[in-house]
Amino acid sequence: MEENTAPSNSYRLRCSIPGHEMDVRGLAAAVFSEGAFVSVSRDRTGRIWVPNSSPDNGFTEMQCMSGHSNFVSCVCVIAPSEMYPRGLIATGGNDNNICVFTVDQPQPLYTLKGHKNTVCTLSSGKFGTLLSGSWDTSAKVWLSEKCMMTLQGHSAAVWAVAMLPEQGLMLSASADKTIKLWKAGQCERTFTGHEDCVRGLVVISSTEFFSCSNDTSIRRWLVTGECAQVYYGHTNYIYSIAVFPNSRDFVSTGEDRTLRIWRSGECTQTLRLPTQSVWCCCILPNGDIAVGASDGIIRVFTEAEDRMASAGDLQAFEDELSNATIDPKTGDLGDIKIEELPGREHLNEPGNRDGQTRLIKDGQKVEAYQWSVSDGRWMKIGDVVGGSNQQTSKSVMYEGKEYDYVFTIDVNEGGPSMKLPYNVSEDPWLTAHNFLQKNDLSPMFLDQVANFIIENTKGHVVGAAQPAGGDPFTGGARYIPGSADGRPNFGGDPFTGSGRYIPGSGPSSVAPEGVSDPFTGGGAYSSAVLRPKSTNIYFPKTDGVTFEQANISQIAGKLKELNAGAPQEHKLSEDFLESLEGLLVSVCGPNEGPPTIQQISLLWKASHWPEDIVFPVLDILRLAVRHPQVNESLCGEAEGVQLCNHLLSLMRPEGRAANQMLALRILCNCFSRRHGQALLMAQREAVLSRAADLAAVCNKNIHIALATLVLNYAGCLHNQPDLEAKAQCLSVASRALETVQDKEAVFRLLVALGTTVASDQTAQDLARSLGVGAQISLYATVSDPSKLGECCQLLLKELQ
């Protein structure tokens, strides 16, 4: 039929699928059936659609999935595995949960809980890993029904996430206008350039990706940080973006009612829809494009003539479009002055680009037309209405989140107005109460504000309020690490005076395990020649590794020397010095009496000496925490957190290398007793986060101490079910291996990795997804020392 043909590269409607009762918020192409896809909606359901063989080229609903107690906002497909050869479907919702479904069951296989607010984006990776982003400002990495890592760093809602093909690399985009690149759970780079909330991400290759934003722009980025290109065309928020298999051309949708096709960097076609918000899109394997919108309808567009809708259906779609009403305040008509509009004769002039919009006056009416290059004519896309008070979209953006309504409240005449965001699923009285509390207003306004909400939402109250969480913008007491130190010559010998006491200059020696222990210094370690190759003497290593070396007279001498030159206000009395020396002898001598409470108290006080002279005191503390009484006294419930915080302050990246090393050694030695071990397990997240930054300091003694700390954590976690803790060990060890060169430090990091993954299939899967095998493979052939190559080979075997 003549009117059903279209020029090459021009998309037209294939079919409309009225399957959902509310906004369609997410779409994903399925893997289990050719041409199938999954949709999710604010109607709380997910639906699987498969192409049917009817003449209308439509789709049939294969499955309706339900499991969320609130709106469903995103979906992704998890690749097939041996256990699930047809793959899995993950959905995220406003109930803060992620539901994971098989393709043939309407109820979830399992539910992932952990986010504190709406889960609004999902992406799947290799080995079954799943990445989620939430309004709680975090992203989370999931594997085998457990949260492996939480990615903290954004200051507002995380609207989009994506996994890069290179293992361990992940992207997140946020309402804070930034995009972050994560490797092994740590932020590697922050991309800035967008001027508003970043709403969508799509990966092009291992080195490039696209982003789209509320600032109406699309950007192409290199993972190295550069923005390679900016694309303009949309006139309002851009919600989603999808890339064609050629990794060059792409499509985008937004609040300007359009689906736009981009080829070779240019917007070559604009398809306008008869609905305000075009929330989502996905490209099907045959090149067709599915889009979901705020009217609850899924529309599929195709450039294949044999799949296009009939002439009648195409005309019906055009009629629906021409009958739409457009509110100019939505911004999707550009900056056109309605008062200065021409008449209908203006339509006799052809447009100069596809999707160009033209408004004309027709009597008292204003009509909107769009130029279609494929048809060579102006198509009516709706009647323009004046300042309507009705809500034209089902959602309003406020502080990077979506709400059904955002009211402006004037409580005090002449005072500043306040914004009150509200969703119809919430209890108006609780919302009013929270609003008054947030703005420090009198409770006497409660009835007034609640009734205002009820009156202005026409009583649309559906269900109870969402459970109130804590402040979604704080990470609790979580430490966010600073940048690494970049000073020249940093990490060299911090001490003066050759031949005198230098902590760490002796053997870094450790647990006395006999000749077969690969951690002992000197020639104590027996060579591989003496035992069969298959024996794994390296991991799992569950007994703590400590730093035992001590030279009492040198430490005491250095302490006296520094005290003599200390400023008057920091000088220690002779009695004070004698007490510290007595404690040192007490904790090092096998037949000495235990240290006194007073001695321990003085040691704690002395550890706060000025940072340029405190190192001999820290060395005494290193030796002292191995003693059961000192360990219990300083690592107990009340005092332990103070000790931890003090050591962490000494470990900050701009601190002194000697103090950083000794603080790490003190932490390692704390593991030798029950109280210290309990303290460090409770403070794991902060301790390992701070310690990880010290890999950037160029100092082998710091690197050995850091590796030992990770190893001790791995030993404590062996046979424990705490997968998030193991994930942090994997992450810190993996990151450290990127910079650490010292062979002993590398060896200990390999043992830490081996101990973490030993007898734990999920930890092994996570290590694979982080690319640990490829990262360590260069050590497999090291023969000096032989323990390094042997340990590496055993670890690679574990990760096969």
JOKAHU-V47660 format. One line per field, one symbol per residue. phi: phi as a letter, one per 40 degrees, with the letter a starting at -180 (. if undefined). psi: psi as a letter, one per 30 degrees, with the letter a starting at -180 (. if undefined). burial: I if it has 9 or more other C-alpha atoms within 8 Angstrom, else O. A space follows every 50 residues. Layout:
phi=???
psi=???
burial=???
This chain:
phi=.dcccacdgbcbccabbccbcbdcbabaccbcadgcabbbaccgbbbbbb cbccccfcbbccabbbaccadbbaaabcddbccbcbgbbbbbaccgbbbb bccbbcbccabbbicbadcbaaabbcggcbbbbaccgbbbbbafgbccab cbicbadccabaccdccgcbbbbbccgbbbbbbfgbccabcbicbadcba baccacbaabbbaccgbbbbbccchcccabbbicbadbcaaabcdcgbca babaccgbbbbbbfgbccabbcbcacbccaaaccdcgcbbbbaccgbcbb bbbcdcbcccdcccccccccccccbbccccgcbgcccccbcccccccccc cbacgcbbbbcbgccbbbbbcbcccgacbcbiccbcccccccbcabcafg bbbcabcbbbcbcgcccbcbcabccccccccccccccccfbccccdcccc ccccccbfgcbbgcccccccccbbbgcccbcccccbccgcgcccbbgcgc cbcgccccdadcbgcccccccfccccccccaccccbccacbbccbbbbda bdccccccccccccccddcbcccdcccccccccdcccbccbcccccdccc cccccccbddccbcdccccccdcccccdccccccbcdccdccddcccccc cddcccdccccccccccdcdccbdccccccccbdcccccccdccccccac cccccccccccccdccccgccccccccccdccccccccbcbdccccdccc cccccccdfbccccccccccgcdcccdcccbcbbcccccccccccccccc
psi=kefflklkgkklkelkjiflfakjfkkkklffkkgllklllfgglkkkkk klglfghakkjekjkkfkgakkflklkkllleeifgllkkkklfgglkkk klfgkflkelkkkelgakjgkkklalggkkklllfggllkkkkhgkkekk jkflgakjfklkklekkfklkkklfgglkkkkkhgkkekkklekgakjfl kkkeaffllllllfgglkkklkfffkjfkkkkelgakkelkkklffgell lllafgglkkkkkhfkjfkjjklhlejjellkklfgflkkkklfggkkkk klgkeffllleeeeeeeeeeefflkkjfffgggahkjefgkaafffffkl lflkfkkkklkjbflkkklkkjeefhlkkkglkklaikflkflglkkkhg lklekjlkkjekkflklkkjkkkffljeeeeeeeeeeeghlkfffeeeee eeeeefghgijjlllkkkaajfflhbgkkjkallkgkkgkgajglljlfa kjkgfakglakjgaffjfflabgfkklffglkefkjgelkjfkkkljfkk jeeeeeeeeeeeeeglleffkkleeeeeeeeeeeeeffkfgllllleeee eeeeeffglkffgfeeeeeeeeeeffkeeeeeefgleefeeeeeeeeeef gkegakeeeeeeeeeeeeffffleeeeeeeeegeeeeeeeeeffffkije eeeeeeeeeeeeeeeefkglgieeeeeeeeeeeeeefffkekeeeeeeee eeeeeefkgjeeeeeeeeffgeeeefffffgkfjlffeeeeeeeeeeeg.
burial=OOOIOIOOOIIIIIIIIOOIOIIIIIIIIIIOOOIIIIIIIIIIIIIIII IOOOOOIIIOIOIIIIIIOIIIIIIIIIIIIOOIOIIIIIIIIIIIIIII IIIOIIOIOOIIOOIIIIIIIIIIIOOIIIIIIIIIIIIIIIIOOIIIII IIOIOIIIIIIIIIOOIIIIIIIIIIIIIIIIIIIOIOOIIOOIOIIIII IIIIIOOIIIIIIIIIIIIIIIIOIOIOOIIOOIIIIIIIIIIIOOIIII IIIIIIIIIIIIIOOOIIIIOIIIIIIIIIIIIIOOIIIIIIIIOIIIII IIIOIOIIIOIOOIOOOIOIIIIIOOIIOIIIIOOOOOOOIIOIOOOOOI OOOIIIIOIIIIOOOIIIIIIIIOOOOIIIIIIIIOOOOOOOOOOIOIOI IOIIIIOOOIOOOOOOOOOIIIOIIIIIIIIIIOIIOOOOOOOOIIOOII IOIIOOOOOOIOOOOOOOOOOIOOOOOOOOOOOIIOOOOIIOOOOOOOOO OOOOOOOIIIIOOOOOIOOIIOOIIIOIOOOOOOOOOOIIIIOIIIIIIO OOOIIIOIIIOIIOOIOOOIIOOOOIIOIIIIIIIIIIOOOOOOIOOOII OIIOOIIOIOIOIIIIIIIIIIIIIIIOOIIIIIIIOOIIIOIIOOIIOI IIIOIIIIIIIIIIIIIIIIIIIOIIIOIIOOIIIIIIIIIIIIIOIOII OIIIIIIIIIIIIIIOIIOOOOIIIIIIIIIIIIIIIOOIOIOOIIIIII IIIIIIIIOIOOIIIIIIIIIIIOIIIOIIOIOOOIIIIIIIIIIIOIIO
